[in-house]
């Protein structure tokens, strides 16, 4: 109960503060730096995968019947970029595409194994880095959702 009161009090104090463009610049800069650092994490190098590869493989793993077109829309990537990544993953025999199931993508056994290895490495990194501050991770994720909704959707060109 006291944790909820503390969190609500902190949110009220922040809400009373005016949001300035400098805050947005700092937040986007920090998010960009986080993504760049994450993309260079050892787990990605060990798996010989990039961040976009991981996003696509993770989405394919968690969504039955997903196609390249669905991936582009879901991840906000250009369809051409998704096709390039899927082709590269197919060449490495990590992803397969079924002709009879509407071109739905699925992970191969090797793809599932490599994704599990990468996710385990990332989980270990998260656990060590958060070191008991897991609430901050969930707070960031929870508070990002409304921010994503305020930005008007634009058509991605490929």
C-alpha positions, -999 to 999 in steps of 0.1 A, spaced: 0 0 0 27 25 9 45 18 -23 14 28 -43 11 60 -23 48 68 -29 44 61 -66 12 82 -69 28 111 -50 59 109 -73 36 109 -103 16 139 -90 48 159 -85 60 152 -120 25 159 -135 26 194 -118 59 201 -136 56 215 -171 69 193 -198 93 211 -221 108 202 -254 141 198 -237 127 170 -217 115 152 -249 150 158 -264 167 143 -234 143 113 -232 146 105 -269 184 109 -267 185 85 -237 162 60 -255 184 62 -286 216 56 -265 199 27 -248 190 11 -281 225 16 -294 241 1 -263 216 -28 -263 224 -35 -300 261 -38 -291 255 -61 -261 276 -92 -261 246 -115 -263 238 -101 -298 275 -106 -309 275 -141 -296 244 -150 -316 256 -131 -346 222 -113 -347 212 -77 -348 185 -59 -328 161 -60 -358 168 -97 -363 159 -103 -326 127 -83 -328 115 -102 -359 124 -136 -344 108 -128 -311 76 -116 -328 75 -146 -351 80 -168 -320 52 -152 -301 26 -147 -329 12 -176 -348 5 -170 -385 25 -137 -387 36 -126 -422 63 -102 -433 36 -76 -440 23 -81 -404 58 -77 -390 64 -44 -409 32 -30 -395 37 -43 -359 73 -33 -356 70 0 -375 97 -11 -400 96 -6 -438 83 -37 -456 114 -38 -478 136 -38 -446 116 -66 -431 119 -86 -463 156 -82 -463 159 -94 -427 135 -123 -432 155 -134 -463 187 -132 -443 172 -153 -415 159 -178 -440 194 -181 -455 207 -189 -420 178 -215 -416 165 -196 -386 131 -188 -401 109 -207 -426 80 -195 -446 50 -217 -454 35 -212 -489 2 -230 -480 -3 -210 -448 -5 -176 -464 33 -171 -463 32 -173 -425 66 -173 -409 78 -196 -382 111 -202 -364 130 -233 -373 144 -255 -345 178 -238 -350 160 -204 -348 142 -213 -316 174 -225 -300 194 -194 -310 166 -171 -298 165 -189 -265 203 -185 -262 201 -148 -270 171 -142 -247 189 -160 -218 219 -137 -223 197 -106 -223 178 -118 -193 211 -123 -174 221 -88 -184 188 -74 -172 189 -92 -140 225 -80 -132 218 -45 -144 186 -39 -126 199 -54 -94 166 -52 -75 153 -21 -94 129 -41 -116 101 -17 -107 118 10 -127 118 -12 -158 81 -18 -155 74 18 -148 92 29 -180 74 3 -201 40 13 -186 46 50 -191 58 47 -227 25 33 -239 6 66 -236 35 84 -253 33 61 -282 -4 69 -286 1 107 -288 23 105 -318 2 105 -350 7 74 -371 25 79 -404 26 56 -433 59 38 -435 74 38 -470 95 9 -482 
